[in-house]
Amino acid sequence: MIRRGRGLEGALKYEVFRFLRQKNKWRFLDFAALLAAQIVGIQGLWTHEGPKNENYARMERNTMKAPSMTRRDFVRLSAGAVVAGAAVKAAQAEPVTLTAQTGIAESAGRKIRFVSIGTGIRGCDLLRSARKLPTGVCVGTADLYDMHQRAGIEAYGAEVPTSRDYRALLDRKDVDAVIVAVADFQHRRVVLDALAAGKDVYCEKPMSHNVADGLAMVEAVAANKRIFQAGSQRVSNIVYKKAAEIYASGRLGEVHLIEGHSDRNTPSGAWVYPIPHDASPETIDWKAFLRDAPARPFDAARFFRWRCFKEYGEGVAGDLYVHLLSGIQCITGINAIPSRAYSMGSLTHFNDGRDFPDLLATLYDYPGMTVNLHCNQNNEAGEPIIFHGSEATMVINGNTLTVTPQNTNPQPEGYSLNGWTAAAKQQYMDEWHAAHPAPPAKLGDVESYTAPQGYDDTADHLAAFFHAVETREHVVEDEVFGNNAAIACHLANHSYFHRGVATWDAATKTIKG
């Protein structure tokens, strides 16, 4: 038993001493496994206080009849410890800071003149990011709520014409492009109107409120020959681009499972936004808001918390899944609709009259890939995406990317030998080492990359859009990309509400099940 306060270095010296005294090969091998577990951060197996469970005690008892260790065995184990130590050093290294792209797409040509339709939460965020860019200039805004109109002007930092009726902006000949940041159920009408007016369109995620809306927008983009970019900004994020580079290189090996989640634990994270004191039918054009939804008396909660209701939004799938899915699509290059989805979940904590669950978990079936997503509004656990490869594991968490190699070195069997005699174990180990005389290959370094402090991927995404409007070059997150991600969200919700597997019928372009 390692005594208190020795630490890993002291523990190793102590075990080496015991080995030299006892020449107990199996005991040292067990200790090396425990040491490796501590090195890679497995908690609960070993601490400076000693083992936290009975594993080590059991190993102690099992060593009494074990055969002795040869000098060659000890050298081999020592080499393995050096490799493990190198891995620790790499894991603790500072992450490489990537270079932000904002401004790289700066054009010597004219500034793109754009208008923003919708200046609520996301609309104001977009205007704050747009003001950083030298390639675009806002020349007008529209919103159905008076205070949102004033907030949009404040967000952009310049006086621009503003209106409740967005159609007046589309009639202007000096407008090149339109940013659409309205509620999801209004996307189709505003986008189709903008395209018909000859404008290029940046439409916030999710692209569509339902399958039919998305298909109509895809057709309209093609018919009007316009630039369209969906607004999931991670597609332009420098960390995601680095992840795409690593994925394409094949360094992860075979990847057949991707996991992701986006978890929150605040009322705001579940869209329970405060309602302004001046919200009323006089300050909000309620009739225009319901233009493509069933008529009902004025309800401020539905106006400000529209993501909670099926008539206007898509819940956690449309708000949060879409970011995970768009990130996965751009990294893997799988720009496709999953063939099927199966969701489970519940509405428990925020049972406030909303339609959507506050916990949703979904399994997706993509070509050659299983994708496992969940969103939980009852627990804060970040929003990582994990790519499980046969050669390495890649994790994106926020704006940090980490690639951890898998140890694929040949290793002798351990667990099943518990049912063997000592003589049979010894024979197996001798034969195994004879067949594997070379020391194990050095485990590759853990790589880590991060975005610079204050990095704004929305600004990068808008810069890509403005660049495309000027050059007429294609964008990554075009109408097909955006529609594929949106349909995946619709599949998740369909499965949840119909309590079964949702299948995409490519022939009829509908969801079955």
C-alpha positions as CSV (number, residue, x, y, z in Angstrom):
1,M,0.0,0.0,0.0
2,I,1.4,3.4,-1.0
3,R,1.7,5.6,2.0
4,R,0.0,9.0,2.4
5,G,1.8,12.0,1.0
6,R,4.2,10.1,-1.3
7,G,2.7,11.5,-4.6
8,L,3.1,9.8,-7.9
9,E,6.9,10.3,-8.1
10,G,7.4,8.9,-4.6
11,A,5.0,6.1,-5.4
12,L,6.9,5.1,-8.5
13,K,10.3,5.1,-6.6
14,Y,8.7,3.0,-3.8
15,E,7.3,0.5,-6.2
16,V,10.6,0.2,-8.0
17,F,12.3,-0.5,-4.7
18,R,9.7,-3.2,-3.9
19,F,10.3,-4.7,-7.3
20,L,14.0,-4.8,-6.8
21,R,13.5,-6.4,-3.4
22,Q,10.8,-8.9,-4.4
23,K,11.2,-9.2,-8.2
24,N,7.5,-9.3,-8.4
25,K,6.6,-8.8,-12.1
26,W,2.8,-8.9,-11.8
27,R,2.8,-6.5,-8.9
28,F,4.7,-3.9,-10.9
29,L,2.6,-4.4,-13.9
30,D,-0.5,-3.8,-11.9
31,F,1.0,-0.7,-10.4
32,A,2.0,0.6,-13.9
33,A,-1.6,0.2,-15.0
34,L,-2.7,2.2,-12.0
35,L,-0.1,4.8,-12.7
36,A,-1.1,5.1,-16.3
37,A,-4.8,5.5,-15.2
38,Q,-3.8,8.4,-12.9
39,I,-1.7,10.0,-15.7
40,V,-4.5,10.1,-18.1
41,G,-6.9,11.5,-15.5
42,I,-9.1,8.6,-14.5
43,Q,-10.6,9.8,-11.2
44,G,-11.6,7.5,-8.4
45,L,-9.1,4.7,-9.1
46,W,-6.0,6.2,-7.5
47,T,-5.1,9.3,-5.5
48,H,-2.1,10.2,-3.3
49,E,-4.1,8.8,-0.4
50,G,-4.0,5.4,-2.0
51,P,-6.6,3.3,-3.9
52,K,-10.3,4.4,-3.6
53,N,-11.6,1.0,-4.2
54,E,-10.7,-2.7,-3.7
55,N,-8.8,-3.0,-7.0
56,Y,-5.4,-2.4,-5.6
57,A,-5.9,-4.6,-2.6
58,R,-7.1,-7.4,-4.8
59,M,-4.0,-7.0,-6.9
60,E,-1.8,-7.1,-3.8
61,R,-3.4,-10.4,-2.8
62,N,-3.0,-11.8,-6.4
63,T,0.7,-11.1,-6.5
64,M,1.8,-13.5,-3.8
65,K,2.0,-16.4,-6.2
66,A,3.0,-14.5,-9.3
67,P,6.2,-15.4,-11.2
68,S,9.3,-13.1,-11.1
69,M,10.0,-10.3,-13.5
70,T,13.0,-10.4,-15.8
71,R,15.3,-7.4,-16.4
72,R,13.9,-7.2,-20.0
73,D,10.4,-7.0,-18.6
74,F,11.4,-4.1,-16.3
75,V,13.0,-2.2,-19.1
76,R,9.9,-2.6,-21.3
77,L,7.7,-1.3,-18.5
78,S,10.0,1.6,-17.8
79,A,9.9,2.6,-21.5
80,G,6.1,2.5,-21.2
81,A,6.2,4.8,-18.2
82,V,8.4,7.3,-20.2
83,V,5.8,7.3,-23.0
84,A,3.0,7.9,-20.6
85,G,5.0,10.8,-19.0
86,A,5.5,12.4,-22.4
87,A,1.7,12.2,-23.0
88,V,1.1,14.0,-19.7
89,K,3.5,16.8,-20.7
90,A,1.8,17.2,-24.1
91,A,-1.7,17.2,-22.5
92,Q,-0.6,20.0,-20.2
93,A,0.8,22.2,-23.0
94,E,-0.8,25.5,-23.8
95,P,-3.3,25.3,-26.7
96,V,-2.3,26.8,-30.0
97,T,-4.2,30.0,-30.7
98,L,-5.7,30.1,-34.2
99,T,-5.8,33.3,-36.3
100,A,-9.1,35.0,-36.7
101,Q,-10.3,35.4,-40.3
102,T,-12.5,38.5,-39.8
103,G,-11.3,41.1,-42.4
104,I,-9.3,38.6,-44.5
105,A,-12.2,38.6,-47.0
106,E,-12.0,42.4,-47.2
107,S,-12.6,43.4,-50.8
108,A,-11.3,46.4,-52.7
109,G,-14.7,46.8,-54.2
110,R,-17.8,48.5,-52.9
111,K,-19.4,47.9,-49.5
112,I,-22.3,45.6,-49.5
113,R,-25.5,47.5,-48.6
114,F,-27.7,45.4,-46.5
115,V,-30.9,45.7,-44.4
116,S,-31.8,43.7,-41.3
117,I,-35.4,42.4,-41.0
118,G,-35.8,41.5,-37.4
119,T,-33.9,43.4,-34.7
120,G,-34.7,41.3,-31.6
121,I,-32.2,39.3,-29.7
122,R,-30.4,37.7,-32.6
123,G,-31.0,40.6,-35.0
124,C,-29.1,42.9,-32.6
125,D,-26.3,40.4,-32.2
126,L,-25.9,40.3,-35.9
127,L,-25.8,44.1,-36.2
128,R,-23.1,44.3,-33.5
129,S,-21.0,41.8,-35.4
130,A,-21.7,43.5,-38.7
131,R,-20.4,46.9,-37.5
132,K,-17.0,45.3,-37.1
133,L,-16.7,44.5,-40.8
134,P,-15.4,46.9,-43.4
135,T,-17.2,45.1,-46.2
136,G,-20.8,45.9,-45.4
137,V,-22.9,48.8,-44.3
138,C,-26.5,48.6,-42.9
139,V,-28.9,51.0,-44.6
140,G,-32.2,50.1,-42.9
141,T,-34.0,47.8,-40.4
142,A,-37.5,46.6,-39.7
143,D,-39.2,45.0,-36.7
144,L,-42.7,44.6,-35.4
145,Y,-41.9,45.9,-32.0
146,D,-41.1,49.6,-31.4
147,M,-38.4,49.0,-28.8
148,H,-36.7,46.4,-31.0
149,Q,-36.4,49.1,-33.7
150,R,-34.6,51.5,-31.3
151,A,-32.4,48.6,-30.0
152,G,-31.3,47.7,-33.5
153,I,-30.1,51.3,-34.1
154,E,-28.2,51.2,-30.8
155,A,-26.7,47.8,-31.7
156,Y,-25.4,49.0,-35.0
157,G,-24.3,52.3,-33.6
158,A,-25.6,54.5,-36.4
159,E,-28.9,56.1,-37.4
160,V,-30.6,54.1,-40.2
161,P,-34.2,54.2,-41.4
162,T,-36.5,51.7,-39.6
163,S,-40.0,50.5,-40.0
164,R,-42.6,47.9,-39.0
165,D,-43.2,46.9,-42.6
166,Y,-40.1,45.1,-44.1
167,R,-41.5,45.2,-47.6
168,A,-40.6,48.9,-47.9
169,L,-37.0,47.9,-47.5
170,L,-37.2,45.4,-50.3
171,D,-38.5,48.0,-52.8
172,R,-35.2,50.0,-52.4
173,K,-32.9,49.7,-55.4
174,D,-29.8,50.5,-53.3
175,V,-30.1,47.3,-51.2
176,D,-27.9,44.4,-52.1
177,A,-28.7,41.9,-49.4
178,V,-31.1,41.1,-46.6
179,I,-30.4,39.7,-43.1
180,V,-33.5,37.7,-42.0
181,A,-33.7,37.4,-38.2
182,V,-37.4,37.0,-37.6
183,A,-39.2,34.1,-35.8
184,D,-38.7,30.8,-37.5
185,F,-42.3,30.5,-38.9
186,Q,-41.8,33.8,-40.7
187,H,-38.6,32.7,-42.5
188,R,-40.4,31.4,-45.6
189,R,-42.4,34.5,-46.4
190,V,-39.6,37.0,-45.7
191,V,-37.0,35.0,-47.6
192,L,-39.2,34.4,-50.6
193,D,-40.1,38.1,-50.7
194,A,-36.5,39.1,-50.5
195,L,-35.4,36.7,-53.3
196,A,-38.3,37.8,-55.5
197,A,-37.0,41.4,-55.0
198,G,-33.6,40.4,-56.3
199,K,-31.8,40.5,-53.0
200,D,-29.2,38.0,-51.7
201,V,-30.2,36.5,-48.3
202,Y,-28.6,35.7,-45.0
203,C,-31.3,33.7,-43.0
204,E,-30.9,32.8,-39.4
205,K,-30.9,29.2,-38.3
206,P,-32.9,27.0,-38.4
207,M,-33.5,27.7,-42.1
208,S,-37.1,26.5,-42.0
209,H,-40.1,26.0,-39.7
210,N,-41.1,22.8,-41.5
211,V,-40.1,20.6,-44.5
212,A,-42.4,22.3,-47.0
213,D,-41.0,25.8,-46.1
214,G,-37.4,24.6,-46.6
215,L,-38.1,23.0,-49.9
216,A,-39.8,26.2,-51.1
217,M,-36.8,28.3,-50.2
218,V,-34.4,26.0,-51.9
219,E,-36.4,26.2,-55.1
220,A,-36.7,30.0,-54.8
221,V,-32.9,30.5,-54.4
222,A,-32.3,28.5,-57.6
223,A,-35.1,30.2,-59.6
224,N,-33.9,33.7,-58.7
225,K,-30.2,32.9,-59.0
226,R,-29.3,34.6,-55.7
227,I,-26.7,34.0,-53.0
228,F,-28.2,32.4,-49.9
229,Q,-26.4,31.6,-46.6
230,A,-28.0,30.0,-43.5
231,G,-27.0,31.5,-40.2
232,S,-25.3,28.9,-38.1
233,Q,-22.1,30.8,-37.5
234,R,-20.0,27.8,-36.4
235,V,-19.6,26.8,-40.1
236,S,-17.3,29.8,-40.4
237,N,-15.6,29.4,-37.0
238,I,-11.8,29.0,-37.2
239,V,-11.9,26.2,-34.6
240,Y,-14.4,24.2,-36.7
241,K,-12.3,24.8,-39.9
242,K,-9.3,23.4,-38.1
243,A,-11.4,20.4,-37.0
244,A,-12.5,19.9,-40.6
245,E,-8.8,19.9,-41.7
246,I,-7.9,17.3,-39.1
247,Y,-10.9,15.1,-39.9
248,A,-10.1,15.2,-43.7
249,S,-6.5,14.2,-43.0
250,G,-7.7,10.8,-41.7
251,R,-5.7,11.2,-38.5
252,L,-8.8,10.2,-36.4
253,G,-8.9,6.8,-38.2
254,E,-12.4,5.3,-38.7
255,V,-15.1,7.5,-37.2
256,H,-18.6,5.9,-37.0
257,L,-19.9,7.7,-33.9
258,I,-20.3,11.4,-33.1
259,E,-21.8,12.7,-29.9
260,G,-22.9,16.2,-29.1
261,H,-25.0,18.0,-26.5
262,S,-26.0,21.5,-25.6
263,D,-27.1,21.8,-22.0
264,R,-28.4,24.8,-20.0
265,N,-29.8,25.3,-16.5
266,T,-31.3,28.8,-16.4
267,P,-34.7,30.3,-17.3
268,S,-33.1,32.3,-20.1
269,G,-31.5,29.1,-21.5
270,A,-35.1,27.7,-21.7
271,W,-36.4,31.0,-23.4
272,V,-38.2,32.3,-20.3
273,Y,-37.2,35.8,-21.2
274,P,-38.5,38.8,-19.3
275,I,-41.3,40.7,-20.9
276,P,-40.8,44.5,-21.3
277,H,-43.2,46.7,-19.4
278,D,-44.2,48.5,-22.6
279,A,-45.2,45.4,-24.5
280,S,-48.8,45.9,-25.7
281,P,-50.8,45.8,-28.9
282,E,-49.9,49.4,-29.3
283,T,-46.2,48.9,-29.4
284,I,-46.3,45.5,-31.2
285,D,-47.9,44.7,-34.5
286,W,-49.6,41.5,-33.3
287,K,-51.7,41.1,-36.4
288,A,-48.6,41.1,-38.6
289,F,-46.8,38.7,-36.3
290,L,-49.6,36.2,-36.8
291,R,-49.8,36.6,-40.5
292,D,-48.7,33.0,-41.1
293,A,-50.1,31.5,-37.8
294,P,-53.5,30.9,-36.3
295,A,-55.3,34.0,-35.0
296,R,-55.4,34.5,-31.2
297,P,-55.7,37.4,-28.7
298,F,-52.5,39.3,-27.9
299,D,-50.1,37.3,-25.9
300,A,-46.8,38.9,-25.0
301,A,-45.3,35.6,-23.8
302,R,-45.9,34.1,-27.3
303,F,-44.3,37.1,-28.9
304,F,-41.1,37.1,-26.8
305,R,-40.9,33.4,-26.0
306,W,-42.0,32.1,-29.4
307,R,-39.4,29.2,-29.4
308,C,-41.6,27.4,-26.8
309,F,-44.5,27.0,-29.2
310,K,-44.9,24.7,-32.2
311,E,-46.8,27.4,-34.2
312,Y,-43.7,29.6,-34.3
313,G,-40.6,27.6,-33.6
314,E,-39.0,24.1,-33.2
315,G,-37.9,24.0,-29.5
316,V,-34.4,22.8,-28.6
317,A,-34.0,21.0,-31.9
318,G,-34.4,24.2,-34.0
319,D,-32.5,26.4,-31.5
320,L,-29.7,24.1,-30.4
321,Y,-29.5,20.9,-32.4
322,V,-29.1,22.9,-35.5
323,H,-25.8,24.3,-34.3
324,L,-24.5,20.8,-33.4
325,L,-25.7,19.4,-36.7
326,S,-24.3,22.2,-38.8
327,G,-21.0,21.9,-37.1
328,I,-20.9,18.1,-37.7
329,Q,-21.9,18.7,-41.4
330,C,-19.1,21.2,-42.0
331,I,-16.4,19.1,-40.2
332,T,-17.3,15.7,-41.7
333,G,-18.5,16.9,-45.1
334,I,-21.6,14.8,-44.7
335,N,-24.0,17.3,-46.3
336,A,-27.1,15.0,-46.2
337,I,-30.4,14.4,-44.5
338,P,-30.3,11.5,-42.0
339,S,-32.3,8.5,-43.2
340,R,-34.0,8.2,-39.8
341,A,-34.1,9.6,-36.3
342,Y,-35.4,8.4,-33.0
343,S,-36.1,10.8,-30.1
344,M,-37.0,10.5,-26.5
345,G,-37.4,13.2,-23.9
346,S,-39.7,14.9,-21.4
347,L,-41.2,18.2,-20.3
348,T,-40.7,18.3,-16.6
349,H,-39.0,21.4,-15.2
350,F,-40.3,24.2,-17.4
351,N,-43.8,22.9,-17.6
352,D,-45.2,26.4,-18.1
353,G,-47.6,25.8,-21.0
354,R,-45.0,25.4,-23.7
355,D,-45.3,22.7,-26.4
356,F,-41.7,21.4,-26.6
357,P,-39.8,19.2,-24.2
358,D,-37.1,20.7,-21.9
359,L,-35.1,17.4,-22.4
360,L,-34.6,15.9,-25.8
361,A,-32.3,13.0,-26.9
362,T,-32.0,11.8,-30.5
363,L,-30.2,9.1,-32.4
364,Y,-29.6,9.9,-36.1
365,D,-28.7,7.5,-38.9
366,Y,-26.4,9.2,-41.4
367,P,-24.5,7.4,-44.2
368,G,-21.8,5.4,-42.3
369,M,-22.3,7.4,-39.2
370,T,-24.4,7.3,-36.0
371,V,-24.9,10.7,-34.4
372,N,-26.1,10.9,-30.8
373,L,-27.4,14.3,-29.6
374,H,-29.2,15.6,-26.6
375,C,-30.3,19.0,-25.2
376,N,-31.1,19.3,-21.5
377,Q,-32.5,22.6,-20.1
378,N,-32.3,21.2,-16.5
379,N,-28.5,20.9,-16.2
380,E,-25.5,23.0,-17.3
381,A,-23.0,20.8,-19.0
382,G,-21.6,22.8,-21.9
383,E,-22.0,22.0,-25.5
384,P,-19.2,19.6,-26.7
385,I,-19.1,17.6,-29.9
386,I,-17.1,14.4,-29.7
387,F,-15.7,12.5,-32.7
388,H,-14.8,9.0,-31.7
389,G,-12.1,7.7,-34.1
390,S,-10.2,4.4,-34.1
391,E,-6.9,6.4,-34.0
392,A,-7.9,9.5,-32.0
393,T,-10.7,11.3,-30.2
394,M,-11.5,14.8,-31.3
395,V,-13.5,17.1,-29.0
396,I,-14.8,20.6,-29.6
397,N,-16.0,22.4,-26.6
398,G,-16.8,26.1,-27.1
399,N,-13.9,27.6,-29.0
400,T,-11.4,24.9,-27.9
401,L,-10.4,21.9,-30.0
402,T,-8.6,18.9,-28.5
403,V,-7.3,15.8,-30.3
404,T,-6.2,12.9,-28.1
405,P,-4.5,9.8,-29.7
406,Q,-5.9,6.4,-28.9
407,N,-3.3,3.9,-27.7
408,T,-3.4,1.3,-30.4
409,N,-0.2,-0.5,-29.4
410,P,-0.5,-4.3,-29.1
411,Q,-1.1,-5.3,-25.5
412,P,-1.2,-8.7,-23.8
413,E,-4.5,-10.0,-22.6
414,G,-5.2,-9.4,-18.9
415,Y,-8.7,-9.9,-17.8
416,S,-9.4,-13.3,-19.2
417,L,-6.2,-14.7,-17.7
418,N,-7.9,-14.5,-14.3
419,G,-9.2,-18.0,-15.0
420,W,-5.7,-19.4,-16.0
421,T,-3.2,-21.1,-13.8
422,A,0.0,-19.3,-13.0
423,A,2.0,-21.6,-15.3
424,A,-0.4,-21.0,-18.2
425,K,-0.2,-17.3,-17.6
426,Q,3.6,-17.4,-17.6
427,Q,3.6,-19.4,-20.9
428,Y,1.2,-17.0,-22.5
429,M,3.2,-13.9,-21.5
430,D,6.5,-15.4,-22.6
431,E,5.0,-16.2,-26.0
432,W,3.4,-12.8,-26.3
433,H,6.6,-10.9,-25.6
434,A,8.5,-13.2,-27.9
435,A,6.0,-12.2,-30.7
436,H,6.2,-8.5,-29.8
437,P,9.9,-7.9,-29.1
438,A,9.9,-4.2,-30.1
439,P,9.1,-1.6,-27.4
440,P,5.7,0.1,-27.9
441,A,5.5,3.0,-30.2
442,K,5.4,6.5,-28.6
443,L,1.9,7.8,-28.1
444,G,1.4,10.9,-30.2
445,D,1.0,14.2,-28.5
446,V,-2.3,15.6,-27.4
447,E,-3.1,18.6,-29.6
448,S,-5.1,21.6,-28.5
449,Y,-6.3,24.6,-30.5
450,T,-8.3,27.6,-29.4
451,A,-9.7,30.8,-30.8
452,P,-8.2,34.2,-29.7
453,Q,-9.9,35.9,-26.8
454,G,-12.9,37.8,-27.8
455,Y,-13.2,35.9,-31.1
456,D,-16.5,36.5,-32.9
457,D,-17.5,33.7,-35.3
458,T,-20.7,35.6,-36.3
459,A,-18.5,38.3,-37.7
460,D,-16.6,35.7,-39.7
461,H,-19.8,34.2,-41.0
462,L,-21.2,37.6,-42.1
463,A,-17.8,38.4,-43.7
464,A,-18.1,35.2,-45.7
465,F,-21.6,36.2,-46.8
466,F,-20.6,39.8,-47.8
467,H,-17.6,38.3,-49.7
468,A,-20.0,36.0,-51.6
469,V,-22.4,38.8,-52.5
470,E,-19.5,40.8,-53.9
471,T,-17.7,38.0,-55.8
472,R,-20.8,35.7,-56.5
473,E,-18.7,32.8,-55.1
474,H,-20.6,29.9,-53.5
475,V,-20.9,29.8,-49.7
476,V,-20.4,26.6,-47.6
477,E,-23.7,26.9,-45.6
478,D,-25.9,27.4,-48.7
479,E,-29.6,26.6,-49.0
480,V,-29.0,22.9,-49.4
481,F,-26.7,22.7,-46.4
482,G,-29.1,24.8,-44.3
483,N,-32.1,22.8,-45.4
484,N,-30.5,19.4,-44.6
485,A,-29.7,20.6,-41.1
486,A,-33.2,21.9,-40.6
487,I,-34.8,18.7,-41.8
488,A,-32.7,16.8,-39.3
489,C,-34.3,19.0,-36.6
490,H,-37.8,18.3,-38.0
491,L,-37.1,14.6,-37.9
492,A,-36.1,14.8,-34.2
493,N,-39.3,16.7,-33.3
494,H,-41.5,14.4,-35.5
495,S,-40.1,11.3,-33.7
496,Y,-40.7,12.9,-30.2
497,F,-44.3,13.9,-30.8
498,H,-45.2,10.7,-32.7
499,R,-43.4,8.5,-30.2
500,G,-41.6,6.4,-32.8
501,V,-38.8,6.3,-35.5
502,A,-39.0,9.2,-38.0
503,T,-37.8,8.2,-41.5
504,W,-36.9,10.5,-44.4
505,D,-38.6,9.5,-47.6
506,A,-36.3,11.0,-50.3
507,A,-38.7,10.1,-53.1
508,T,-41.6,12.1,-51.8
509,K,-39.4,14.5,-49.7
510,T,-41.5,13.9,-46.6
511,I,-41.1,12.5,-43.1
512,K,-42.7,9.2,-42.5
513,G,-43.5,7.4,-39.2
